[in-house]
Amino acid sequence: MKDAAARTMTEIVQSRRNKTTPDLMVYHIMNPRPTDWKTLTGVVAKAYDASIVPLDEWVQSLELLIAGEGANLRGLPATSLLDFFRMLSTQQDYPKPALEFGNSQRDCATLRAIGPVDEQLMEVWLRQWKEWIPGLFI
């Protein structure tokens, strides 16, 4: 769906305009039907000509690379985010907080109609991103 976020925001504004209540309303503007990342990793890995490895294994490989190369890796962005990646790898089994979509579902026909992100949509995005991301094989 093209411009789904913009349509959703318009629907929220229009629905609020018709309400007389001054109460604060919270709307989560994200796909209410999330896709498990594992569903999309194959498409992304193919586009990057990369293999899929567990996050903790990747972090360990990055740590070893940094230990061996040190200052020669300053141009590698992942090195400055190592602490962040470590935190992610230790928290990947923690439950994620659930978002409430009641207001969004009630007031936004666009979000009610939108489906989950699938491999085809990810391929479309990767093709669009190709001009900004060097080295994509798609």
N, C-alpha and C positions, 0 to 999 in steps of 0.2 A: 504494500500500500504506500503510495507516494504521499509524502507530507502528512503522515498520520499524526505526528506530534503536534504540528501546527493546527490540524483540524480538531484534535483533542482539546488543545488550549482554547480554541474558539468556542467549542461546545461548552466548556467549563464556564467561560465568561458569560455566554448567553444564558446558561442555566442559572447562574448566580444573579444575573440581572432580573430574572423572573421571580426570585425568592425575596420574601420580605424579611426574613430572619437575619439579624446582624451577627449571628453566631459564626465563629471561625470554622471554616471547613478545610479539611486536608484532602488533597487529591494526589495520588501517586501516578505520575505520567510515565508508566513503563508497561511493557507487555505483561498482561496478567497471566499469560501462559508461557512461563519461562521454559527454555530449552536446556537440557543438560549439556554442558560443554562437551562431553564425550561424543555427542551426536555430531558436532561440528569440527572436531579436531582433525578428522581425516581430510576434509576439504582444505583446511588451513595448512596442514602439514604438506599436502600435495602442492599447494600454491607456493610454498617456501622450499620445496624439495628437502624437507626435514623429516626426522623421525620423532615419534612421540616417546617421551620418557617421563617417569614420575617426577613431580616437582622437587621432592627432597633429593632425588638423584641428580637432577639438574643443578640444584643449589650446591651440592657437594662438588660437582665437576667445576662449577664456577669458582668455588673456594680454592680448589687445587690449582686451577689456572692462574688465579691471582697470586697464590703462594709461589708459583713457579716463575711467573712473568713479571709480577710486581708493577713497576712504573711503566713498562711497555704497553700496558692495557688501558692507559688513560682515555683513549678514544672509544673504549667499549662502554656504552651507557650502563649496562647491567652492573658494572663494578661499583658504581656510586649508589646503586639500589640494593646492594647485597643484604644489608640489615632488614630491609623491607621484605625481600624474598625469603630470608630466614624465618621471619615472623609468619609469612603466609604458609610456609611449609610446615610449621609447627601447629598451625591453627586450621588446617584444611579439613579436619574431621569434626570441628565444632559446629553445632547447629547454627544456621543463619537465621537472623530475625525475620519473621514473616511480615509482609507489608499488607495493610488493609486496603482493599480495592473497592469497598462498598460504594463510596461517593463517585469514584471514577466509573464504575460499572453502571451505576444508576443514571448518571448525567451525560455519559459519553458513548454515543452509538458507535463511534469509531473504535474505541477500545473493546466494546462488546463483540465487535465483528472481527477483530484482528486475530490471526492465528499465531502459532509459535514460529520462531525463526527456524527454518529448515536448511538443508544443504544447498538447495537451489538459491535461496535468498542470500546465503553466505557467499556463494560464488558470484552473484551479482555485485555484492559489496566489494569483494576482493578485486573484481575487474574495475570497479570505480576507483578504488584506492590505489590501483597499480601506478598511476601517474605520480603519487606521493610516496609510495613505498618502493624503493629500488629492490630489484632482485626477485620480484614475484614471477612465478612460472604459471600464469593463468591467462 
